[in-house]
Amino acid sequence: MYSKYIVTRNTTINEYFIKLAYKSGMLDDEELWLEALRDRNSVVHSYSDEIAKQIIDASKNKYIALLDILLRELRANWMCE
């Protein structure tokens, strides 16, 4: 079903949509979004308290601001009211 969205064997559907949103101007920092995705994937499969703490810290320091920027972008340019 999702195979039409897969760009390469090494690109997941989530990465594809991040790249697409970046190319369309919805996202400003493609690499930071991809980093957030990698961290999200790591924390889901990690059983290490240290790794989880690092990802939680990154979320507080970087990713909350990233989501806030996306919300402002969506409200300003992408939502129909």
N, C-alpha and C positions, 0 to 999 in steps of 0.2 A: 504494500500500500504506500509506504513512504519512500520506496526506492527511487521515485522520480526526483526526490529532493537531495539525494546523496550525490555530492559533487565528486568525491574520490573515495577510495576505500578507507582512507585515513580521516575522513571528515564525517562527523556525526550529524544527525539532523539538527541538533541544537547549535552546533558550530555553523552549519549552513545558514540558519536563520539569523544568527548574530552577524554573520558576514553580509547577509542580504540587508538587514536593518542598517548596518554601517554604510553600505553602498547607497542606500536610499536617503541617507542623511538623518536617520532617526537616532543613531548612536554616534557619539563623537570619538570614543576611544575603543576601537575594536579589540586591541590587545588586552586592555583592562577587563573588558567583558569576557573575553576568552579565558583570562586568568580566573575570574570569578567562577566561570563554569567548571574549570579544572578543579578549583578548590571545593566547589559544591560536590563534584564527583568524588573527590578524595575523602571528604568528611563522611559521605554516605557509606563508603567501603572501608573506613578506618576504624580500628579498635584501639587506637593510641590516644591517650588523653592529651599528650603533648601536641600531636598533629591537630587534634580537634581544637585545642586552645589557640594555636597559631591561626587557624582558619577563622575562629570567632573574633580574634583580635583584628584580622584583616577585614572582616565584615564590618566591624565597628569603625575602623579607620578609613576604609576605602569604599566598600560596596554600598553602604547606606547612602553616601553622597552620590554615588553612581546612579542608584535607583531614583534619588530625588531629581537629578538632572533629567533622567528619562521621563519622569512624571511631568516635569515642566515642559519638556519637548512635546510630549503627547498632547497635553492640554493646549499648548500654543499652536501646534501645527497639524495634528493628526486626528483630533476628535471632532466629530460633527455635533453641533449643539442646536 
